[in-house]
Amino acid sequence: MRPVRDILGQIEKWWDAGETFGLATVVRTFHSAPREPGAALAVSAGGEVIGSVSGGCVEGAVYELAQQVCQSGQPVLQRYGVSDDTALSVGLTCGGIIDIFVEPVSKEIFPQLGNVAAAINAGQPVGVATVIAGPGEVGARRLIRGRDAQVAAVGTLAAGERLDQAVDDDARGMLAQGLTGVRHYGEHGERRLDELSVFVQSFAPPPRMLVFGAIDFAAAVARAGKFLGYHVTVCDARPVFATRARFPDADEVVVQWPHRYLASTPVDERTVICVLTHDPKFDVPVLEVALRTPAGYIGAMGSRRTHEDRLARLREAGLSEQELARLRSPIGLDLGARTPEETAVSVAAELIQLRWGGSGRPLTDTAGRIHHG
């Protein structure tokens, strides 16, 4: 996927230069669609294209539509479904359906783009809500900041204060979870399926992956985590092992006792915690802290015997069975992994499975939809 975040540098240059360009964004998907909501493609006034909305299936048609939208000044919500058997048809060969919102963008039309770019570059959460269909003003836009921002929101959806407030509440909830998608409202901001449609695009900082234990397996897990889009921190109390040279793919390398670091660093529902020390003096204290955080994933490396010993020690430390049930150990999916790199793949596979609800079975042994969620 190429979200707006990935093409922001280029479109910001067009915006700064005073150009009007077309921005196409996937706002809704059905079935086995090739891109998720938020995937974007932009077309400059000179015909330059950047980004992708379908992996090549409908890019040509979207390119032409973006140019038309720039000329007309009117945004368009376009649906692309399954193509037929003719070579010249426009559609998705995967059998999916995508809704793409194509809009003209310039300093006059989207004056908040600079604020969006500044927030993203500063790592601050920001959401952009845009009316894409319904009785309201299609293309009306509102920028929503995170809960701690001094200025809560900028702009209006042009359908009244109640709608703005309802969208603000939903957008902040979506920002907290890193969610992007369409919400539906009535004329007074009530949630309805048959009225005004608002696309909320979340630009939240990347989720965190905290890797404890500066071993070779940690280097591989850090590399896989970075590949999946996490902000990766490796932490170990031993300065001789916790070095930047040993973990070049990590965003941060911290020399500190793991449990002390974890107790002092932000953790939310998107955070992934991987405890790879398999040494009781390190992993029991850090797991005692981890299992009482809202982290979405807590995994620990070790054998079955190590796991049973670890559980006994954690029970002695006062953790409940409900808290212990959150621990995924041995870490990763059963792929038969041996090497650090293979183990990292098994951990990454488990993270993907939990995110999207896959079975973990070979696709050849399954039927129905390939993409979940």
TORVO-482679 format. One line per 2 residues: number of its first residue (from 1); their letters; for each residue x negated, y negated, z of C-alpha. Coordinates in Angstrom, 3 decimals, always signed. Example, Ala and Ser with C-alpha at 12.3 -4.5 7.8 and 13.67 -1.06 7.14 Angstrom:
2
1) as) -12.300:+4.500:+7.800 ~ -13.670:+1.060:+7.140
REM end
This chain:
373
1) mr) +0.000:+0.000:+0.000 ~ -1.129:-3.558:-0.717
3) pv) +0.747:-5.736:+1.802 ~ +0.696:-9.524:+1.657
5) rd) -2.051:-9.429:+4.299 ~ -4.378:-7.711:+1.807
7) il) -3.801:-10.223:-0.989 ~ -3.512:-13.252:+1.269
9) gq) -6.964:-14.626:+0.450 ~ -6.175:-14.906:-3.258
11) ie) -2.618:-16.227:-3.022 ~ -3.742:-18.790:-0.443
13) kw) -6.173:-20.151:-3.055 ~ -3.341:-20.502:-5.568
15) wd) -1.200:-22.147:-2.895 ~ -3.993:-24.562:-1.897
17) ag) -4.500:-25.496:-5.555 ~ -0.856:-26.534:-5.830
19) et) +0.099:-23.699:-8.185 ~ +3.479:-22.018:-8.349
21) fg) +3.152:-18.244:-8.462 ~ +5.477:-15.269:-8.308
23) la) +5.437:-13.037:-5.237 ~ +7.103:-9.615:-5.416
25) tv) +7.583:-7.735:-2.144 ~ +9.029:-4.283:-1.477
27) vr) +11.811:-4.930:+1.027 ~ +13.640:-1.578:+1.118
29) tf) +12.875:+2.009:+0.117 ~ +14.949:+5.158:-0.257
31) hs) +13.863:+8.787:-0.589 ~ +10.305:+9.455:-1.837
33) ap) +9.375:+5.880:-2.674 ~ +5.677:+5.327:-3.490
35) re) +5.247:+2.207:-1.323 ~ +6.479:+1.088:+2.079
37) pg) +8.309:-2.210:+2.803 ~ +5.805:-5.057:+2.789
39) aa) +3.821:-3.874:-0.227 ~ +3.296:-6.899:-2.455
41) la) +2.245:-8.018:-5.914 ~ +1.564:-11.610:-6.946
43) vs) +1.354:-13.180:-10.406 ~ -0.387:-16.525:-10.898
45) ag) +0.718:-19.289:-13.235 ~ -2.047:-18.189:-15.594
47) ge) -0.887:-14.568:-15.635 ~ -3.430:-13.101:-13.195
49) vi) -2.001:-10.241:-11.137 ~ -3.054:-8.933:-7.760
51) gs) -1.609:-6.217:-5.531 ~ +0.812:-3.370:-6.161
53) vs) +4.430:-2.474:-5.417 ~ +4.765:+1.023:-6.845
55) gg) +1.376:+2.463:-7.714 ~ +1.920:+1.697:-11.390
57) cv) +5.483:+2.905:-12.076 ~ +7.239:-0.464:-12.378
59) eg) +4.384:-2.957:-12.196 ~ +4.860:-4.054:-15.811
61) av) +8.527:-4.873:-15.319 ~ +7.854:-6.635:-12.000
63) ye) +5.067:-8.648:-13.645 ~ +7.493:-9.950:-16.284
65) la) +10.202:-10.630:-13.684 ~ +7.739:-12.606:-11.549
67) qq) +6.906:-14.818:-14.523 ~ +10.617:-15.373:-15.221
69) vc) +11.244:-16.258:-11.578 ~ +8.465:-18.851:-11.665
71) qs) +10.099:-20.481:-14.693 ~ +13.644:-20.412:-13.320
73) gq) +12.756:-21.204:-9.725 ~ +15.371:-18.689:-8.569
75) pv) +14.460:-15.653:-6.437 ~ +15.752:-12.237:-7.497
77) lq) +16.430:-9.009:-5.597 ~ +15.838:-6.144:-8.037
79) ry) +16.364:-2.414:-7.528 ~ +14.240:+0.199:-9.335
81) gv) +15.271:+3.838:-9.293 ~ +14.526:+7.064:-11.117
83) sd) +13.321:+6.691:-14.707 ~ +14.830:+8.779:-17.506
85) dt) +12.927:+11.018:-19.873 ~ +12.089:+8.345:-22.432
87) al) +8.594:+6.969:-22.526 ~ +9.771:+3.355:-22.557
89) sv) +12.064:+3.540:-19.533 ~ +11.282:+1.599:-16.376
91) gl) +11.668:+3.486:-13.130 ~ +10.075:+5.699:-10.515
93) tc) +8.958:+9.167:-11.540 ~ +8.817:+10.241:-7.871
95) gg) +12.598:+10.197:-7.524 ~ +12.612:+7.335:-5.053
97) ii) +14.346:+3.962:-5.059 ~ +12.802:+0.619:-4.124
99) di) +14.289:-2.843:-3.698 ~ +11.866:-5.618:-4.632
101) fv) +12.395:-9.274:-3.785 ~ +10.704:-11.549:-6.313
103) ep) +10.381:-15.223:-5.431 ~ +8.523:-18.313:-6.597
105) vs) +5.958:-19.609:-4.103 ~ +4.322:-23.015:-3.889
107) ke) +3.518:-25.611:-1.238 ~ +6.918:-27.194:-1.778
109) if) +8.872:-23.918:-1.685 ~ +6.892:-22.148:+1.054
111) pq) +5.181:-24.874:+3.126 ~ +4.689:-22.455:+6.051
113) lg) +2.304:-20.170:+4.120 ~ -0.694:-22.015:+5.535
115) nv) +0.605:-21.415:+9.064 ~ +1.139:-17.736:+8.293
117) aa) -2.414:-17.398:+6.952 ~ -3.885:-19.203:+9.966
119) ai) -2.029:-16.927:+12.394 ~ -3.072:-13.767:+10.569
121) na) -6.708:-14.877:+10.384 ~ -6.651:-15.681:+14.110
123) gq) -5.178:-12.272:+14.964 ~ -1.959:-13.821:+16.271
125) pv) +1.382:-12.057:+15.698 ~ +3.716:-13.823:+13.293
127) gv) +6.838:-12.762:+11.424 ~ +8.398:-14.176:+8.266
129) at) +12.180:-13.819:+7.899 ~ +13.635:-14.397:+4.426
131) vi) +17.255:-14.291:+3.251 ~ +17.270:-11.824:+0.338
133) ag) +21.001:-11.287:-0.301 ~ +24.459:-12.283:+0.824
135) pg) +26.483:-15.457:+1.176 ~ +23.624:-17.506:+2.586
137) ev) +20.882:-19.435:+0.846 ~ +18.799:-16.714:-0.820
139) ga) +15.125:-17.502:-0.328 ~ +15.647:-19.476:+2.901
141) rr) +12.787:-18.676:+5.227 ~ +11.873:-18.871:+8.899
143) li) +8.501:-18.264:+10.538 ~ +8.692:-16.599:+13.968
145) rg) +5.794:-16.557:+16.401 ~ +5.063:-14.040:+19.132
147) rd) +6.581:-14.436:+22.585 ~ +3.583:-16.310:+23.995
149) aq) +3.327:-18.941:+21.241 ~ +3.835:-22.611:+22.118
151) va) +5.956:-23.171:+18.984 ~ +8.484:-20.330:+18.801
153) av) +9.694:-20.737:+15.210 ~ +9.478:-22.998:+12.166
155) gt) +12.070:-23.383:+9.405 ~ +15.678:-22.260:+9.181
157) la) +17.657:-19.588:+7.376 ~ +20.198:-22.293:+6.523
159) ag) +23.185:-20.472:+7.992 ~ +23.393:-21.924:+11.466
161) er) +21.569:-21.856:+14.774 ~ +23.178:-18.592:+15.901
163) ld) +21.736:-16.709:+12.950 ~ +18.306:-18.233:+13.513
165) qa) +18.381:-17.173:+17.160 ~ +19.571:-13.638:+16.359
167) vd) +16.839:-13.206:+13.757 ~ +14.239:-14.619:+16.163
169) dd) +15.168:-11.987:+18.757 ~ +15.029:-9.152:+16.233
171) ar) +11.810:-10.392:+14.656 ~ +9.998:-10.548:+17.998
173) gm) +11.077:-7.013:+18.776 ~ +9.848:-5.884:+15.364
175) la) +6.562:-7.753:+15.859 ~ +5.981:-5.931:+19.137
177) qg) +6.268:-2.619:+17.273 ~ +4.590:-3.726:+14.058
179) lt) +7.792:-3.065:+12.078 ~ +8.799:-4.571:+8.723
181) gv) +12.267:-4.163:+7.244 ~ +15.742:-5.531:+6.430
183) rh) +18.320:-6.564:+9.029 ~ +21.948:-7.467:+8.345
185) yg) +24.016:-10.235:+9.961 ~ +27.410:-11.902:+9.909
187) eh) +27.925:-15.628:+9.560 ~ +27.479:-16.192:+13.295
189) ge) +24.432:-13.980:+13.735 ~ +26.314:-10.805:+14.682
191) rr) +24.866:-7.581:+13.307 ~ +26.882:-6.369:+10.327
193) ld) +26.163:-4.187:+7.310 ~ +28.222:-6.059:+4.724
195) el) +27.071:-9.643:+5.069 ~ +23.786:-11.516:+4.878
197) sv) +20.568:-9.496:+4.442 ~ +17.329:-10.773:+5.974
199) fv) +13.917:-9.267:+5.272 ~ +11.593:-9.519:+8.277
201) qs) +7.924:-9.020:+7.510 ~ +5.733:-8.483:+10.565
203) fa) +2.136:-9.582:+10.552 ~ +0.999:-8.081:+13.821
205) pp) -2.657:-7.529:+14.723 ~ -3.843:-4.002:+13.887
207) pr) -2.996:-1.372:+16.514 ~ -5.852:-0.426:+18.822
209) ml) -7.728:+2.854:+19.007 ~ -9.726:+3.285:+22.221
211) vf) -12.320:+6.051:+21.979 ~ -13.959:+7.086:+25.256
213) ga) -17.209:+9.039:+25.147 ~ -20.173:+8.004:+22.970
215) id) -20.752:+11.387:+21.317 ~ -21.009:+12.499:+17.688
217) fa) -17.313:+13.430:+17.644 ~ -16.511:+9.861:+18.720
219) aa) -18.392:+8.448:+15.735 ~ -16.305:+10.566:+13.365
221) va) -13.030:+9.711:+15.125 ~ -13.937:+6.011:+15.040
223) ra) -14.571:+6.252:+11.296 ~ -11.219:+7.963:+10.722
225) gk) -9.414:+5.451:+12.939 ~ -10.867:+2.527:+11.034
227) fl) -9.803:+4.166:+7.760 ~ -6.221:+4.424:+9.099
229) gy) -6.170:+0.715:+9.942 ~ -6.866:+0.707:+13.679
231) hv) -8.998:-1.809:+15.558 ~ -11.459:+0.669:+17.042
233) tv) -13.269:+0.320:+20.370 ~ -15.796:+2.896:+21.571
235) cd) -16.519:+2.838:+25.308 ~ -19.047:+4.732:+27.429
237) ar) -20.863:+3.982:+30.672 ~ -24.238:+5.100:+29.268
239) pv) -26.021:+2.254:+27.441 ~ -28.479:+4.597:+25.739
241) fa) -25.593:+6.244:+23.859 ~ -23.085:+3.384:+23.481
243) tr) -24.902:+1.406:+20.801 ~ -23.861:-0.371:+17.628
245) ar) -26.342:+1.697:+15.617 ~ -24.582:+4.929:+16.633
247) fp) -21.090:+3.570:+15.925 ~ -21.296:+1.314:+12.867
249) da) -17.607:+1.814:+11.997 ~ -16.292:+0.642:+15.377
251) de) -15.083:-2.930:+15.803 ~ -16.407:-2.966:+19.364
253) vv) -18.846:-0.889:+21.378 ~ -18.426:-1.390:+25.131
255) vq) -20.829:-0.266:+27.867 ~ -18.647:+0.204:+30.937
257) wp) -17.074:+2.932:+33.004 ~ -14.097:+4.039:+30.868
259) hr) -11.436:+3.811:+33.592 ~ -12.524:+0.304:+34.565
261) yl) -12.499:-0.882:+30.973 ~ -9.091:+0.664:+30.284
263) as) -7.594:-0.918:+33.393 ~ -8.699:-4.364:+32.187
265) tp) -7.862:-4.233:+28.465 ~ -4.486:-4.733:+26.722
267) vd) -2.566:-1.541:+25.891 ~ +0.814:-1.385:+24.141
269) er) +3.078:+1.195:+22.517 ~ +0.959:+1.247:+19.335
271) tv) -2.323:+1.930:+21.162 ~ -4.119:+5.236:+20.591
273) ic) -6.372:+6.573:+23.361 ~ -8.859:+9.362:+22.588
275) vl) -10.818:+10.780:+25.532 ~ -13.723:+12.769:+24.137
277) th) -16.072:+13.005:+27.115 ~ -14.842:+16.418:+28.410
279) dp) -16.704:+15.602:+31.638 ~ -14.491:+15.413:+34.769
281) kf) -16.318:+12.447:+36.274 ~ -15.454:+10.416:+33.166
283) dv) -12.217:+11.826:+31.771 ~ -10.167:+12.370:+34.936
285) pv) -10.397:+8.715:+36.109 ~ -9.731:+7.306:+32.615
287) le) -6.797:+9.677:+32.026 ~ -5.357:+8.732:+35.405
289) va) -5.200:+5.149:+34.114 ~ -4.224:+6.064:+30.540
291) lr) -1.205:+8.178:+31.473 ~ +0.266:+5.224:+33.357
293) tp) +0.018:+2.863:+30.378 ~ +2.572:+2.502:+27.555
295) ag) +0.058:+3.880:+25.001 ~ +1.775:+5.711:+22.142
297) yi) -0.845:+8.475:+21.939 ~ -3.176:+9.893:+24.579
299) ga) -5.375:+12.792:+23.532 ~ -8.284:+14.531:+25.248
301) mg) -10.937:+16.858:+23.886 ~ -11.833:+20.121:+25.568
303) sr) -11.205:+23.836:+25.724 ~ -8.073:+25.439:+27.165
305) rt) -9.974:+26.082:+30.401 ~ -11.159:+22.464:+30.513
307) he) -7.600:+21.314:+29.966 ~ -6.215:+23.421:+32.815
309) dr) -8.938:+22.196:+35.165 ~ -8.244:+18.625:+34.070
311) la) -4.504:+19.005:+34.751 ~ -5.196:+20.347:+38.231
313) rl) -7.435:+17.389:+39.029 ~ -4.874:+14.917:+37.687
315) re) -2.147:+16.504:+39.801 ~ -4.391:+16.089:+42.841
317) ag) -4.734:+12.429:+41.854 ~ -0.956:+12.084:+42.115
319) ls) +0.226:+12.154:+38.511 ~ +3.707:+13.551:+37.915
321) eq) +4.591:+16.343:+35.507 ~ +6.378:+13.789:+33.319
323) el) +3.211:+11.724:+33.082 ~ +1.062:+14.790:+32.390
325) ar) +3.423:+15.857:+29.593 ~ +2.256:+12.841:+27.588
327) lr) -1.284:+14.229:+27.354 ~ -2.187:+15.891:+24.052
329) sp) -4.937:+18.353:+24.783 ~ -6.748:+19.955:+23.118
331) ig) -6.666:+16.896:+20.882 ~ -5.563:+17.073:+17.221
333) ld) -3.650:+19.494:+15.012 ~ -4.598:+23.136:+14.611
335) lg) -6.623:+22.960:+11.381 ~ -9.410:+25.280:+12.485
337) ar) -11.734:+22.271:+12.717 ~ -15.341:+22.857:+13.767
339) tp) -17.492:+19.852:+12.889 ~ -17.071:+16.299:+14.220
341) ee) -15.754:+15.204:+10.822 ~ -13.235:+18.050:+10.653
343) ta) -12.124:+17.323:+14.209 ~ -11.630:+13.661:+13.292
345) vs) -9.409:+14.754:+10.406 ~ -7.319:+16.884:+12.785
347) va) -6.898:+13.897:+15.135 ~ -5.968:+11.621:+12.229
349) ae) -3.493:+14.228:+11.003 ~ -1.797:+14.342:+14.400
351) li) -1.522:+10.547:+14.488 ~ +0.081:+10.508:+11.038
353) ql) +2.444:+13.333:+11.986 ~ +3.602:+11.520:+15.115
355) rw) +4.064:+8.254:+13.254 ~ +6.203:+9.640:+10.451
357) gg) +7.718:+12.786:+11.941 ~ +6.138:+15.405:+9.676
359) sg) +6.170:+19.103:+10.545 ~ +2.433:+19.671:+10.149
361) rp) +3.157:+22.623:+7.843 ~ +1.859:+22.971:+4.271
363) lt) +4.138:+21.093:+1.870 ~ +4.372:+24.222:-0.285
365) dt) +6.173:+25.913:+2.637 ~ +8.719:+23.115:+3.018
367) ag) +11.697:+21.856:+1.046 ~ +13.469:+18.535:+0.738
369) ri) +11.954:+15.107:+1.191 ~ +8.177:+14.719:+1.269
371) hh) +8.167:+11.359:+3.042 ~ +9.759:+11.085:+6.482
373) g) +10.941:+8.095:+8.424
REM end
